[in-house]
């Protein structure tokens, strides 16, 4: 009988020791408070020599249908541009967002930005912004002064409602190349 008492006592001690007080503050950083570093904006003058560049089409979805097209599931969109070159930078000259009818919704860059080697930058469309529709897209233009490895340009769509969530990626497609 006494062995069972010690066993139960040990189990109670372990359970109580593993409990955490709800008054202990969380040590996980608030992710929304983390800032995305601003890219370096540059001015392209007449002396800037273009060795390579591309125009990239990226299909995105501001919403998708479900339940036999009777309900719409809104999606947030993150466009990611990643410089995959190990040593050289690239210049993003234009990022434009178009709707399903091919009308310009938003021009994201006022001036070109430089992405250093292995750097990345993103652009965001809020899930409440349904102006793009099912046929929305980004057109991304970039150039470089030397031959570099091609960047990865893709969009990540994500949406959550109630206990349902969906996420998927959409890779960019080169529609025009510029090479010297």
N, C-alpha and C positions, 0 to 999 in steps of 0.2 A: 504493500500500500504506500509506503513512504517513497518508493522509487517513482510512482506516478505523480505524487505531489511535487517532487523536484523537477520532473519533466514538465508538468504544467506551469510551474513557476518559471522555468527557463524559457518556455514558449512565450509567456506573458511579457517577460523582460525584453526578449528580442522584438516582439511586436511593438511595444511601447518605445523602445530605443529607435526603431526605424520610422516612427511617425515624425512628421515635421509640423511645426507650429505654423498656422496660417498668417501669423504676424511677421514672419521673416520676409524681408523684401527680396524680390527676385533679382538675381545677379545677371540675368540675360540682358544684353543691351537692347534698347529699343531700335529695331531695324529701320523704322521710318525716320528716325532722327539722323541716320547716317547720310551724309551728303555725297552726291556723285561729283567727283572733281570736274571742274570746267575744262573743256579742251582749249588749246591754244588757238586763238583766231589769227588768221594771217591775211595779208593782201597779196594777190597774185598780180605782179606787174608784167610788163612786156618782155623782161629779161628771163622770166620763168620758162624754162624749157621742159616740155612734156615728153617723157620717154614712153610712158604707158598710161592707160586709163580705161575706164569702163562706165557704161550706163547699165544699171541693174534694176530689173523689175522684181518687186516682192509682193505677191498676192497676200492680202490680209482679210480678215473677217471681223467686222464690228459686232456681228451677231450671227447665230445659226438658228435654223428652225428645229423644233422637236414636236412630238405629238401630232404627226400628220400635217405639218406646216401651220398648225393653228396657234402655236405659241412660239415666242422668240426668246432665245437664250443670249443675253448680252455678254460680250467678251471684251476684256481689256487687251490692248495690243502693246507689246514692247518690241520695237525694231532695234536690233543689235548689229553694229558694224564693228568687226574685229580685224585689226591689222595682223596678219599671220607672218609677216616678214620678220626675221630675227634681227636685222640690223638697220633697216631703212624705214623712214616714215612715209606716210601717204597723206594726201590732202583730199578731204571730202568737200566738194564744191557746191553740192546741192542735195537737199533731202526734201522731196515734195510728197504730199499725201493727197490722193485723188479718190473721188467717190465712184460708185457703180456706173455713173454716166460719163466718166472721164473728165469731170469738172474738178479743178483744183480746189481742195478744201483748205489746205494749210501749207505754207512754205516754212519749213522749220529752221533754216539757216539764213541769217542776214549777211554773214560773211563766211568764207571758207574756214574750215577747222583742220588742224593738223593732228593726226593720230601717229604717235611715235611707234617704234618697233614694239610689237606684241600688245599695244594699247587697244582699248575698245571704248565705244561710246554708245549710248542708247537714246531712243526717242520714244515717247509714251503717248498712247491714245487711251483716255479714260473709258471704262466700260459703259458709262452713261452717255458717251458721245456716239450716237448711232448714225452720224452723218455719212459715214463711208458706205454702209450697207454691205451686202454679201460680196459685191464685186470690188471692194476697196483695194487700193494698192499704194505702195510707195515706189517712187523712182529715186534711186540713189546714184549720184555721179561722183566719181573720184578720179584723181590723177596722181602721178608720181614723177619725180625728176630722173629716177633711175628705174631699171627693170626690177620689179619686186614680185614676190609671190602674191597671188590674188587674195584679197580679203574675203572673209566669210561674212555674208550679209544675210540675215534671216530674221523672221518675226516669230515671236512666241505669243500665242493667244491663250488667255485663261479666263475662266468664269466660274463663279460659285454661287449657288442659290440653294437655300434650305440645306439639305444633306446631300446635294449633288454638286459635282465639280467636273470640269473638263479642261484639258490643256493640250495643246499640240503646237508644232512648229511648221513654218512655211519657209522653205529656202528661197533665196533670191536666184534669178536667172539672168545671165548676161544677155542683153539685147543689142548692145553695140560695144565694140572694142576699139580702142585707139592705141596704136603701137607705131613707134618710129623705127 
